[in-house]
Amino acid sequence: MKENEFVVVPATKEHTHYAAEICEEMAESAKARGTGIARRTPEYVAQKMLEGKAVIALHNDGRWAGFCYIETWSHGQFVANSGLIVSPRFRNCGLAKAIKYRVFELSRSKYPEAKIFGLTTGLAVMKINSELGYEPVTYSELSQDEEFWKGCQSCVNFEILQSKGRKNCMCTAMLWDPVEKAKEAAVKREKLTHKASLLDKLSDKLKRSAKVLFAATLVLPQIFRD
C-alpha cells in the first residue's frame, strides 16, 4: 500500500467508535514486542479524541490505520505524544512517520511553549523523533509530575523503573525544547547574517576592482599612444 491511500487528521467525536479496537491493538503490539506500555482504556482514548488531543490515520475505505494522542503534564509545561500505534495490516508504508509528524504539529499549535517529550523502546520511533529535532535526555529532564509516572504502573518494566529510583529504565527519553530550538535558530540566523555580510564585502571589493580595471582600459591606450 502507498501513503496516499490514507488520511492523517486530528481525531474527533466521529472517530470514538475506533477507541476499543485501538486500545486492543496497543496492548497486543506491546505484548508481541515483549516491552511495556502504559495501558489506556477505550474511555480514555475516546476522551482524547473529544478534546482534540489525538491524531488518527484512516484508509480510504474507512478502516482505522493508526493513532497517537497528546498528554500534558506539570500544568502544561510538558507535552507527550503517546500511544503511537499502526494497525498490523497497514505497516511498512510510512504511516508511523506521517502520524508522528502530524501529532507533533498539533502539539506545537496547541502548546507552543511546552517541552515535548517521549519515552520509547522502539528504534523506528527514536529515528522519527531525531528527525523532528528531539534530543536524548536523562529522566531527570522530563516532567516530574507524579500523575505522569503513575501511567507507567501498568508497564511490565515498572519494577525496574522503581528499583532505579526513576533515573532510567528500558525506555529512551527524548525531548524537544522550544527554548533551546529558538536559541539554535538564533545562532543559525547569526551565522547566515555573518556570511551574507562577508559576501556583501566581497561583492563591493569585486565591484571596485572592476571599476579600476575598466578605468585602466581607458587610460592605457592613451599612454601607449603618447
Secondary structure, DSSP 8 states (H G I E B T S, - for coil): --GGGEEEEE--GGGGGGHHHHHHHHHHHHHHHT-------HHHHHHHHHTT-EEEEEETTS-EEEEEEEEEETTTTEEEEEEEEE-GGG-SSSHHHHHHHHHHHHHHHH-TTSEEEEEE--HHHHHHHHHHT-EE--GGGS---HHHHHTTTTSTTHHHHHHTTTS--SSEEEEE-HHHHHHHHHHHHHHHHHHHHHHHHHHHHHHHHHHHHHHHHHHHHHHHH-
